Amino acid sequence: MVVLITIIQMLSMVINLYVWVVIIAALITWVRPDPYNPIVQTLNRLTEPVYTYIRRYIPTVIGGIDLSPVILILALQFVELLLSNILRTL
C-alpha cells in the first residue's frame, strides 16, 4: 500500500515537472531562440514527440497558433487529477 502511494506521488511530481517543461518550451518559441542552444534542444527533445503524437490525431493549428501545448497541459492535468483521486481513495 505504501509503495503504491509513493509511486502515485512520484508520478504526480513527474507530471508537474513535465507541465512546466511544456510551458517553458511554449514560451521560448515566442522569442525564436537559437536552435543550436542545448537548452532549446533539450526542451524540443522532451516536447516534440508528444506534440507530434497529438498533432497526428487532433488538428491543433488554429489561425496560425499551435494549440498542442494547451491540449497536452489539459491532458496532463486530467491525469494528475485522476491520480490524486486514486490517492485519496487509498
C-alpha positions as CSV (number, residue, x, y, z in Angstrom):
1,M,0.0,0.0,0.0
2,V,2.8,2.4,0.9
3,V,4.6,1.5,-2.3
4,L,1.6,2.3,-4.4
5,I,1.1,5.7,-2.7
6,T,4.8,6.5,-3.2
7,I,4.5,5.6,-6.9
8,I,1.4,7.7,-7.4
9,Q,3.1,10.7,-5.7
10,M,6.2,10.3,-7.9
11,L,4.1,10.2,-11.0
12,S,2.3,13.3,-9.9
13,M,5.6,15.1,-9.4
14,V,6.9,14.0,-12.8
15,I,3.6,15.2,-14.4
16,N,4.0,18.6,-12.7
17,L,7.6,18.9,-13.8
18,Y,6.6,18.0,-17.4
19,V,3.8,20.6,-17.4
20,W,6.5,23.2,-16.5
21,V,8.7,21.9,-19.3
22,V,5.8,22.3,-21.8
23,I,5.1,25.8,-20.5
24,I,8.7,26.9,-20.8
25,A,9.1,25.3,-24.3
26,A,5.9,27.1,-25.4
27,L,7.1,30.4,-24.1
28,I,10.6,30.0,-25.7
29,T,9.0,29.5,-29.1
30,W,7.7,33.1,-29.0
31,V,11.2,34.6,-29.0
32,R,12.8,32.5,-31.8
33,P,15.8,31.2,-29.8
34,D,19.0,29.8,-31.3
35,P,18.1,26.2,-32.4
36,Y,21.6,25.0,-31.5
37,N,21.3,26.1,-27.9
38,P,21.5,23.0,-25.7
39,I,18.6,24.1,-23.5
40,V,16.4,24.7,-26.5
41,Q,17.4,21.3,-28.0
42,T,16.6,19.5,-24.7
43,L,13.2,21.2,-24.5
44,N,12.4,20.2,-28.1
45,R,13.5,16.6,-27.5
46,L,11.3,16.4,-24.4
47,T,8.2,18.0,-26.0
48,E,8.2,17.4,-29.8
49,P,7.5,13.7,-29.7
50,V,4.3,14.3,-27.6
51,Y,3.3,17.3,-29.8
52,T,3.7,15.1,-32.9
53,Y,1.5,12.4,-31.4
54,I,-1.2,15.0,-30.5
55,R,-1.0,16.6,-34.0
56,R,-1.4,13.3,-35.7
57,Y,-4.9,12.8,-34.2
58,I,-6.1,16.4,-33.5
59,P,-5.8,19.4,-35.8
60,T,-4.0,21.8,-33.4
61,V,-3.2,24.8,-35.6
62,I,-6.0,27.3,-35.5
63,G,-5.3,30.7,-37.0
64,G,-1.6,30.1,-37.1
65,I,-1.4,29.3,-33.4
66,D,-0.4,25.8,-32.4
67,L,-2.6,24.6,-29.6
68,S,-0.9,21.3,-28.9
69,P,0.9,22.6,-25.7
70,V,-2.5,23.6,-24.3
71,I,-4.0,20.2,-25.2
72,L,-1.1,18.5,-23.6
73,I,-1.3,20.5,-20.4
74,L,-5.0,19.9,-20.1
75,A,-4.5,16.1,-20.6
76,L,-1.7,16.1,-18.1
77,Q,-3.8,18.0,-15.6
78,F,-6.6,15.5,-16.1
79,V,-4.2,12.6,-15.5
80,E,-2.9,14.3,-12.3
81,L,-6.4,14.9,-11.1
82,L,-7.2,11.2,-11.7
83,L,-4.1,10.1,-9.8
84,S,-4.9,12.4,-6.9
85,N,-8.4,11.0,-6.7
86,I,-7.0,7.5,-6.7
87,L,-4.6,8.5,-3.9
88,R,-7.5,9.9,-1.8
89,T,-9.4,6.6,-2.0
90,L,-6.5,4.6,-0.7
